[in-house]
Amino acid sequence: MNLTGKVCIVTGGASGIGRATAIKFAAEGASVVVADVNEAEGRITAEDIQRNSGRSLFVKTDVTVYNEVEQLVQTAVDTFGSLDIMFNNAGIGRYKPLLDHSPEDFDAVVKVNQYGVYYGILAAARKMRELGTAGTIINTASVFAFMASPGVIGYHAAKGAVKMMTQAAALELGEFGIRCLAIAPGGVDTPIIQGYKDMGIADKMARQHMRKQLQKPEHIANVVALLASKEADAINGSVVMVDDGFAEFK
Ligand SMILES: NC(=O)c1ccc[n+]([C@@H]2O[C@H](COP(=O)([O-])OP(=O)(O)OC[C@H]3O[C@@H](n4cnc5c(N)ncnc54)[C@H](O)[C@@H]3O)[C@@H](O)[C@H]2O)c1
């Protein structure tokens, strides 16, 4: 158990990668605060962990509202005594060709996928510094921080920003012993890729992986848990590809 005694927050913990990671963190011995706008599904994640003798709490949180993210961090500390790992993972997609992608679509995606990550970095780092915790902040980027794909220009903007915010935060937080890194998943079979399924390109996406299939959320969760542990202490400021070779495949 690599995360015994650690206190973790997982945003987007009601579904997909976030849910799988919350469950994995708990299996590795951590106390896990599950945060999401989806209260019903978020509670199910926390209850699942509790049923398996883990420690978990659901906190309804909209990551696009800084005060809510700050309150989430405070609740984690008040409930479990510290904050060691912040996983800024909540995200949405809007799938439309560029010429139909409205400014409202762009704003909505950037608000969750970019501002949500920025708010998570800021609130967690401020609290870790206040408590003197050499914590770890992990952000969910995407292979689409590096590669173009059709129909998701706002998503590209936000994930590219996550990559650079991760590097900039690692640079400035290093003096406090805080690591900041990101993951770049390829195609993972979760509700967020429904838009690709609707556009009829999910199968093509699956074939772009070295093993020709979409990944499962658990594949990503296993890597996040490793990155959050002391075993990965040498990794900082990097965006770790978690994509079965998707970004290497032409
Ligand atoms: N599935 C993929 O192929 C893939 C690939 C690369 C990156 N990602 C990224 O992984 C992350 C998790 O996505 P997923 O695949 O698990 O999708 P998902 O749809 O299963 O989970 C996303 C979660 O984020 C939550 N969420 C949305 N807006 C929120 C808000 N304002 N505040 C709090 N929570 C909010 C949703 O309710 C949902 O529970 C996202 O950042 C996504 O961009 C996914």
The ligand as a Gaussian input file, in Angstrom:
#p B3LYP/6-31G(d) Opt

LIG

0 1
 N      -11.989000       9.536000     -21.593000
 C      -10.996000       9.950000     -22.366000
 O      -10.797000       9.433000     -23.502000
 C      -10.059000      11.006000     -21.876000
 C       -8.847000      11.198000     -22.558000
 C       -7.966000      12.189000     -22.135000
 C       -8.300000      12.968000     -21.037000
 N       -9.486000      12.772000     -20.393000
 C       -9.778000      13.635000     -19.260000
 O       -9.979000      12.836000     -18.119000
 C      -10.764000      13.585000     -17.174000
 C      -11.871000      12.700000     -16.642000
 O      -12.728000      12.383000     -17.728000
 P      -13.477000      10.985000     -17.857000
 O      -13.016000      10.377000     -19.109000
 O      -13.374000      10.226000     -16.594000
 O      -14.968000      11.519000     -18.118000
 P      -16.310000      11.389000     -17.255000
 O      -17.322000      12.152000     -18.022000
 O      -16.545000       9.958000     -16.961000
 O      -15.957000      12.137000     -15.877000
 C      -15.865000      13.522000     -15.787000
 C      -16.422000      13.940000     -14.433000
 O      -16.211000      15.364000     -14.268000
 C      -17.363000      15.879000     -13.630000
 N      -17.495000      17.317000     -13.842000
 C      -17.848000      17.956000     -14.990000
 N      -17.927000      19.286000     -14.766000
 C      -17.595000      19.484000     -13.466000
 C      -17.503000      20.637000     -12.649000
 N      -17.760000      21.877000     -13.124000
 N      -17.133000      20.490000     -11.343000
 C      -16.894000      19.245000     -10.855000
 N      -16.987000      18.118000     -11.565000
 C      -17.325000      18.239000     -12.865000
 C      -18.509000      15.090000     -14.258000
 O      -19.713000      15.198000     -13.495000
 C      -17.934000      13.691000     -14.305000
 O      -18.215000      12.976000     -13.130000
 C      -11.246000      14.827000     -17.913000
 O      -10.422000      15.930000     -17.581000
 C      -11.035000      14.465000     -19.371000
 O      -10.863000      15.585000     -20.192000
 C      -10.355000      11.803000     -20.775000

